[in-house]
Amino acid sequence: MVRKYRTWHLYGPDDELGAANRVTQATVSAALATPRRGRVFQLAIPLASTGPLTGKSGRVNPQHVMLRHGGDIMLADGGPHTVDYTDDVVYMPMQSATQWDGLCHIFYGGRTYNGRGPESVDGTGARSSSITNLIDRCVGRGVLLDIPRWLGVDWLEAGAAIQGSDLAACAEHEGVDVGPGDFLLLRTGWLARSRQAGTWEGYLGSSAPGLGVSAADYICPRGAVAVASDTAVGEAIPFETADIRLPLHVLLLVNAGIYLGEMWDLENLAEDCAAEGTYDCLLVAPPLPVTGAVGSPVTPIAIR
């Protein structure tokens, strides 16, 4: 099953881009024609200490600390002509809010994308397939599939698995399709549920909606570059496979070289898409240029 859509060596034995090879001058030029009104939507949740992470997985929420603030300036009392400054720092895991998973983030059977072994990620970071490879490839047409709106509900229930047939039916209902070089944006409403409840409790729980295994049968043949969703994992939890943890990560990241985005805020974009009756956009979402990073925070921008 996990090898069904394997693309190892499709772009050569040294390839580190995977599905990002599908981003070309032609796909970017075509995507530039997508915006019609110049409306801009940012799709990131705040990098805040009040974010969804609990620390149970080893990841904690970003911690923003002031190195020098207004109180320091007042204490310095340098006089009316003194130039002073404020300064700050953020301590955070690279995947603690809206983020991209790099191809080297997940290993299965000791191998990551293109058959590389664990030696490809050492104590200094990724020696190949770092998420930084995506920096100049993360521009293209975004296609939103709003599953709960299609089903007539506010959000999907915990554990709901979105299968390939669901993706196809939703796309047909919206009048869109996913093609080579596109970025699939998948709304489950799970973030909206937490926002309405006023708490992150349950967002990272043992059950969540997301992609089912057969979703790969829709995503992979269409040539998508990436799939980004509004949940913390992107997959339906509990997983459908008893013997494989994170089966979609194994299918898409490890084997197909398709990137995954998690904790994307798609709510305002979805409202605009529904109001206009169109479900595509120009998407710009480069990762941070952190050398050797296996994942990265991102502030995706959708333009319509």
N, C-alpha and C positions, 0 to 999 in steps of 0.2 A: 504493500500500500504506500509506504513512505517514499518509494522510488518512482512512483507513477509519473510524476512531473519533474523528475530530476533533470537539471540542466548543466551538471558538472561537465566542464570542458567544451560546452557549446560555444563559448567565446574564447576558447583557448585554455591551455593548462595553467597559465599564470593569471587568469582573469580574477579580479577582485571586485568587480562592479555588479555582477549578476544581472538582474532585471533592469538595473539602471543603464545598461547598454542600449536599452530601447528608447532612452531619451536622446533625441537627435535634434539637429537644427530644424529639421522639418516638423517634428512634433512640437517643439517650442514655438515656432512661427505660427503653427496652426492654433496653438493654445492662446496666443496673444490676440487672436480674433474673437475669443469667447466673451470677454467683458462687453456689456452693452450700455451700462449706466454709470460705470465708474464707482460703484459702491464697494467699500472695503470692509472686510470682516476679519478680525484676528481670532484665531481658534485655540488659544492657549488658556489654561487655568493659571491663576497666580502662582508665582514661586514664593510660597508663604509658609511660615511655620505652622499655620492652621490648615495645611493641606491634608490629603487623604491618607498619607502613609502612617503606619502605626509602629514601625520599627521591628515588627515580628519577622520580616524577611531579611533583616539586616539593613534595609533602607529606611532612612528617616526623611522627614520633610526638610526643605531648605531652611537654613538659619541665616537670617540677615543681621549683620552686626555692624554698628557704626564704629569706625576707627577714630573718627574725630567729628564732633557735632557742635551745635550752637553753644551748648554749655561750656565746651572747651574754649571756644572763642571768647565767651564772656569772662572766663577765668583768666585768660591771657591778658585781656584789657590792654591791647597794644596801642590804643590811641586812635584818633579820628582818621589818620592817613595810613593805617596798617592794612595790608592785604593779607587775608587769612583764607582758610578753606575748610570744607567738610569732606569726609572720605568714608567709604564703607566697603564691606566685603561680604560675600555669600559663601557659606559652606554647604555643600549639597552632594548627594549621589547624582550621577549623571542621568539617572532615570527615575527621578523623584517627582516629576510632574509631567506636563505634556512633552512627549519625547519620541524619538526614533530608536528602534532596535537596529543595530548593525548586523551584518551577515555573520560576524564572528561571535555574536552574543550567545548563540545556542549551539551545543554539540550533541550529537546523537551517535551512540556507539563509538565515541572517541573521535568523531569527525565533524567538521563544520563545512560550510559551503566550499565547493570545488574539491572536496576530499582532504582538506588540510587537517592536520592533527593538532593536539593541544599545545605543541611547541610553538604554534603560530601566534599564541597569546602568552607573553611572559610577564615578568614583574614590572616591566616598563610600559606594558599595554600591548595593543595589537600590532603584530609585525606585518600583517596583511589583512585586507578586507576591513580596515577601520571604517567607522561611520563617516569619517572626514572625506572619504571618496565620493560621498553623495553631495558635497557642497555645491558643485557646479552642475549637478544632474537633477536637482530637486526643484525643477520648474516644469510645469506642464498643465494639462487639463485635469481638473479635479471633477469627479463625478460623485454626487451625493446619492446614496440609496437610503431613504428615510423609511426604515422598516415599520416602526410603530405607526407612523402617519398612514402608510399604505394599509395597515391592518385596522386602522381606526381606533387606536389606543394611545394613551399618553406615553407609555414605555413598555418594554418587554418585561416579562416576569423573570425572576431569578431562575437560572437554569435553562432558559429557552435557547434552543439551538437553531441558528439561521443556516439553512441548507442551501445548496446550489440552486434548487428549484425556487426557493424564496427570493434569492437575489435576482434570478431571471424574471420572475413574475413582477417584482417591484420595479425593476428597470423598464419592463414593458409598460407598466402602469404609468410611470413617470415620462415615458417617451424618450429614454436615453439608453445608451449602451456603453460598455467599457471596451476600449480598444487599445492597441499597442501604444505604449508610452503614457497611458493614463494613470492617475492616482485615484483609487477607490476610497471614498469617504463613507463610512458605515455608521449610521446613527441607530442606536438601540433605545435611547431615552434614559439610559441608566444614570447619566450625569444629571439630567433634569429631575429624576426621582430624588436624588440626594439633595439637590438644590431646593426642591419644594419642601422636603422634610427638614431642612435646615441643619443637617448633620451628615457627616461622612460615614456614619455607622452603617455597615452593610455593603458599602461600595467595594471594599476589598475583602468581602466575606468568602465563605466556602461555596457560595452559589451565586452565579451571575449569568446574564445573557451574553451571547456572542456567537461567533462562527462555529458551525458544526463541521464535521470532517468533509462532507460532500461539497462544502463551499469551494473547496479547491477545484472541483470540476467546473465551476463557473469562472473562477478568478484566473487560473493558470492558462487555459487555452486562449484567453482574450489578450494576453500580453501585458497585463497590468504591471506597473513598476512597484507599487506598494499598496497596502491596505491600512488605513488609519481609522480607529474607532473611538468611541467615547467611553469605553470601559478600561479597566486597569490592565487587562490581559488580552483582550480582543477575542478570546475564545469562550465558548460556552463552558461553564463550570457547574457541576462536575463534568469532567472530560468524558467523551463518548468511548474512549479506548481504555480498557482496563490495564493494558500492558504498556501503554505509552503515555507519559505525562506531556502535556503541551503538544498534542498531535499537530495542530495547525502551525505552530512554531517550527516543528520538525519538517512538515510538508513544504511550507512556504519559505522560511528563512534558510534552513539547512539544505534542502534539496532543490527548490525552484529558484532560490536567490531573490525572492520577493520580500521587500522590506515591510516591517510592521511598525505602525505608529499607535501609541496608546495614550489614553486620557486627553483626547482632543475634545475641545468644546465646540460642538457643532450646532448648538441651539439657535443662535441668531442667524446663522447661514441657512439653517433648515426653514426658519420662518420666512425668510426672504424668498427662498426657492419655491415654497408652497404658495406664497402670495403672487409670484410672477408666473408660476407654472412651468419653470425651467429648472433643471437640476444640475447644471454644470457651471464651472468657474475656472478662472486662471488661478492656479495654486503656486505659491512661492514659499518653500519651507526648508531652507538650508540648515544643517546642523552647525553647531559651534566647531571652530577649527582647533579642537583640543587634540594634540598629537597622540595617536595610538588609542583613541577612545573607542570603546565597543558599543556605545550608545550615546545619545546626546539630548539635552533639552532643546526645545525648538519653539519659536513663536510663528506658527504657520499663518500666512496671510492669503485669504481668498478674495479675489476681485471679480465683480460681476457687472 
